[in-house]
Amino acid sequence: MASLTIRKLDENVKTYLRLRSAKNRRSVEEEVRVILRELIEGREEPLTPLAAPPDVAPASASQRTGALPEASVTLIIGGGIAAYKSLDLIRRLKERRIEVRCVLTKAAQQFVTPLAVSALSHERVYTDLFDPQSEFDAGHIRLARDCDLIVVAPATADLMAKMAHGHADDLASAILLATNRKILLAPAMNPLMWNNASTRRNVAQLQRDGVALIGPNAGEMAEAGEAGVGRMSEAVEIAAAAERLLRPPVPRPLAGKRVLITAGPTHEPIDPVRYIANRSSGKQGFAIAVAAQAAGAEVILVSGPVDLDDPDGVTVKHVESARQMLEHVQSSLPVDIAIFAAAVADWRVANEGEQKLKKTSAGMPPLQLVENPDILATISKLTDKRPPLVIGFAAETEHLIDNAKSKLARKGCDWIVANDVSPATGVMGGDRNTVHLISRKNGENDGEIAVDSWPVMTKEQVATELIAHVVKSVADKSLEPAS
Ligand SMILES: Cc1cc2nc3c(=O)[nH]c(=O)nc-3n(C[C@H](O)[C@H](O)[C@H](O)COP(=O)(O)O)c2cc1C
C-alpha cells in the first residue's frame, strides 16, 4: 500500500487540504482519507478552491525555495501548570516550519483547552484513545508514526512513570509506546516530585531507552514560596532542542578554510574568432568545489570556458586563457588548500592574429606555439604565499602512474590526482573517473611515494573522496588558517 507524505505535496494542494480539513474539523490526513473514500464511492465534493482567509500569509521566500525542509511533530501536552507554555511552544515550532499536531491528556485539559490548542496549531486536537472518528483506522498509531519527532511538554511525573513502565491506558501513553520516532521530553514538576526516588529511577530508565530530555530548569515554582529544579524549559529552548533533533547540524570540517580550485579547459586564441582548446568539461573541478563548499570551506573556483552552472555558495571567476587563469589564481592567494583540476593548455599561439586570419594563395599561416605559464609549478614553488596543501591533476594517456610520479617531483606539489584520459576511458567530458592519488609518504620531499588507486567512481564520488582526504590531512597537520 502506498503511503502519502502530506508535507511533500504542492503548496496549493496543501493549502486546499488545510482549509478543507479545518472547515470539517478533521486532521489533514483524515481529510485525505475522506476525499479518497468519497472518490471511491463516487460522491466526492467538487474540488472548488476554498477561499483563503485573509490572514493566510503568502509562502515565505524559504518556503518557495524549500530552503528549510519541513518537519512534523506530535506534541503531547501533559497535565501540569506549565501546559500554558505549550501554547507558545506550538507557535515557536511553527515559526521553524515544523508542523504540529497536538494530543492533550485528560489532565492537560484542566489547564489548557483543546480549542486554544487547535486554534494555534490549525489542526484538530486529539484527546481520546477510543475516539471512533480517528480510531476507525488506528489513529493513535498514525499519531505515533506520521511525524518526525514526538515532544512531550510538559512531561509530568505521571507520564514519565507510565513511559518507563510501558503503560498504554490513554491516548498519550499509547502513542508513546507505539512510536518508532525519537522522543523529546520537557519535564515540569515540583522540585520534590523531580527529586523523588521513583522519578529519578524513571528518568534514568528513559534516558537508557534513548529518550531525549530538555530541562527542567531551576527557578521559582507556581506554588508560593517554592523554588528549585523542576521548571519546564522555555518554549524557545524546547523548540531549539526539537529542531536540533529534527535537523541535526551538518558537519563542516573545512569551516574557516579557504580552498582555491581551478576547473575546465583554457582557450588559447589564434585570432579574434579562433582558439586552441581541449575536451575538458570542467565537471570534475566543479564537483570538487561543491564537495569543498559542503564541507564548510570558503571556495574560490577559477574556471575556464565550460557549459556548467556556477555552484551555489561558491565564488566563481570565469577566465579564457592560461595566463588569465594564473592571474586570478595569484590574486586569490593566500588560501589554505589549492586544487588544480583545470586542463590548462601547455602552449599558446605566439603570433596571435589581431584580425581574423584569411586564406591566401601563400598557403597556411605558420602558427608558432610558445609555452604557457605552468600554474601548478608556479604556485607550488612560491616561497611566501605557497598554500600549505597543493594538489595537482595529471591527465595522461600512457604510463599514467610513472608520469604522475615524475610530475609530483617536477612540480613540487603535495599530491597528484592521476587520471587516464585516453579516449577509451571516456573521462574527458564524461561523468565517471578512475583516479590514483599519488602522494609523498609522510609528506617528505625525498621520501617514498604512495599510490592509492580508487575504483571507478562518478566525478561527484571522486570529489567527495578527495575532500575527505583533504579533511584528514588538515586534521593531521592542523593547518594554520590562511592570512
Ligand atoms: C494544580 C495542579 C498542578 C499540577 N502540576 C503538575 C506538574 O507541574 N507536574 C506534574 O508532574 N504533575 C502536576 N500535577 C499532577 C498531575 O496533573 C497529575 O499527576 C495527572 O494525573 C497527570 O496526568 P497526565 O500525566 O496524564 O497529564 C498537577 C496537579 C494539579 C491539580
The ligand as an SDF file (V2000), in Angstrom:
LIG
                    3D

 31 33  0  0  0  0  0  0  0  0999 V2000
   -2.8940   22.4490   40.0050 C   0  0  0  0  0  0  0  0  0  0  0  0
   -2.1220   21.2370   39.6430 C   0  0  0  0  0  0  0  0  0  0  0  0
   -0.8800   21.3570   39.0940 C   0  0  0  0  0  0  0  0  0  0  0  0
   -0.1360   20.2470   38.7420 C   0  0  0  0  0  0  0  0  0  0  0  0
    1.0980   20.4160   38.1920 N   0  0  0  0  0  0  0  0  0  0  0  0
    1.8410   19.3340   37.9070 C   0  0  0  0  0  0  0  0  0  0  0  0
    3.1290   19.4930   37.3530 C   0  0  0  0  0  0  0  0  0  0  0  0
    3.6240   20.5930   37.1170 O   0  0  0  0  0  0  0  0  0  0  0  0
    3.8270   18.3690   37.0880 N   0  0  0  0  0  0  0  0  0  0  0  0
    3.3460   17.1270   37.2980 C   0  0  0  0  0  0  0  0  0  0  0  0
    4.0590   16.1550   37.0460 O   0  0  0  0  0  0  0  0  0  0  0  0
    2.1150   16.9550   37.8030 N   0  0  0  0  0  0  0  0  0  0  0  0
    1.3480   18.0170   38.1210 C   0  0  0  0  0  0  0  0  0  0  0  0
    0.0980   17.8380   38.6350 N   0  0  0  0  0  0  0  0  0  0  0  0
   -0.4270   16.4790   38.8200 C   0  0  0  0  0  0  0  0  0  0  0  0
   -0.9370   15.9270   37.5010 C   0  0  0  0  0  0  0  0  0  0  0  0
   -1.9280   16.7550   36.9570 O   0  0  0  0  0  0  0  0  0  0  0  0
   -1.4710   14.5090   37.7120 C   0  0  0  0  0  0  0  0  0  0  0  0
   -0.4070   13.6660   38.1180 O   0  0  0  0  0  0  0  0  0  0  0  0
   -2.1320   13.9840   36.4870 C   0  0  0  0  0  0  0  0  0  0  0  0
   -2.5850   12.6740   36.7440 O   0  0  0  0  0  0  0  0  0  0  0  0
   -1.1850   13.9440   35.3130 C   0  0  0  0  0  0  0  0  0  0  0  0
   -1.8430   13.4040   34.2300 O   0  0  0  0  0  0  0  0  0  0  0  0
   -1.1130   13.2220   32.8580 P   0  0  0  0  0  0  0  0  0  0  0  0
    0.2460   12.7270   33.1370 O   0  0  0  0  0  0  0  0  0  0  0  0
   -1.9370   12.1990   32.1440 O   0  0  0  0  0  0  0  0  0  0  0  0
   -1.1520   14.5140   32.1610 O   0  0  0  0  0  0  0  0  0  0  0  0
   -0.6770   18.9560   38.9730 C   0  0  0  0  0  0  0  0  0  0  0  0
   -1.9450   18.8220   39.5050 C   0  0  0  0  0  0  0  0  0  0  0  0
   -2.6580   19.9540   39.8450 C   0  0  0  0  0  0  0  0  0  0  0  0
   -4.0510   19.7820   40.4260 C   0  0  0  0  0  0  0  0  0  0  0  0
  1  2  1  0
  2  3  1  0
  2 30  2  0
  3  4  2  0
  4  5  1  0
  4 28  1  0
  5  6  2  0
  6  7  1  0
  6 13  1  0
  7  8  2  0
  7  9  1  0
  9 10  1  0
 10 11  2  0
 10 12  1  0
 12 13  2  0
 13 14  1  0
 14 15  1  0
 14 28  1  0
 15 16  1  0
 16 17  1  0
 16 18  1  0
 18 19  1  0
 18 20  1  0
 20 21  1  0
 20 22  1  0
 22 23  1  0
 23 24  1  0
 24 25  2  0
 24 26  1  0
 24 27  1  0
 28 29  2  0
 29 30  1  0
 30 31  1  0
M  END
$$$$
